[in-house]
Amino acid sequence: MPAPVVLPAIPATTSPFQPDKVRHLIFGTLAAIQLTIKELHKRGYAEPNDWSQPLPTGRPGEVMAILTKRVEELPQP
């Protein structure tokens, strides 16, 4: 089994990042994104209306959608 990847610590900044939220980005055709959003909804992960409207990426036939989701309380180290 390969060793886990350890990411370097990120220094504190004044950015608006909030550690109790995650942002998901999905890229693909409009049909693939709509299917993925429906599948995640069926699994109880997110409501379809919680995702952004599809946004163009600049690549032919490709769009992206964004979901910002609050996560449950994170375990303390």
N, C-alpha and C positions, 0 to 999 in steps of 0.2 A: 504494500500500500504506500503510495507516495506521501511524503511529509506534507502537512498542511502549509498553505501559503500564509505568511505573516506579513501583514501590511504595516507600513511605518505609521507612527503616531502623527496625527494632524494637529499642528499648533492651533491654539485658540485664536479666533479672529472675531471681528465685529460683524461677520456675515449674519444674515437672518436665518441661517440653518437652525432647525429645531430638532433635537435628537429623538423626540417622540413621534416623528413623522417620517414616512418614507415616500419616495417618489418613484413610480413605475413608468417607464417609457416603452411603448411597443411600436415597432416599425413594420410595415408591410403594405400589401394592397388593402384597399378599403374593405373588400370582402373578408380578407384574413383577419383584419383588426376587429371587424364587427363580430365575426365568429368567436374570436378569442375573448372579447368582452362578454358575450353571451355565455360562453363556457365558464368563465370565472364567476359570473352571476349564478349560474346553476350550482356551482360548488359553494356558494354562500360567501364568496370573498369580497365582492364589491357590487354595488348597484350600477347598472349601465349609465344612469345620469350622473354618476360621480366622475366619469371620465370626461376629458376635454372633447370638444368637437375635433374631428380629424384635421390635422394641420399638414400642409404640404412640406416635404423635406427638400425639394429641389431636384430630386431624382425622378425620372419618368415612372409614373404608376405607383409611386411610394408615398404613403402618408404616415403620420405618427399620431398617437394619442397619449395623453398624460393622465395619470391618476396620482393624487396626493392622498395618502391614507394615514390616519393616526394609528399607531400601534399600541398594543396593550403595554402596561408598565414593563419596562425592560428589567431583566434580572440584574441585581447588583453584583459586581465582581467580588 
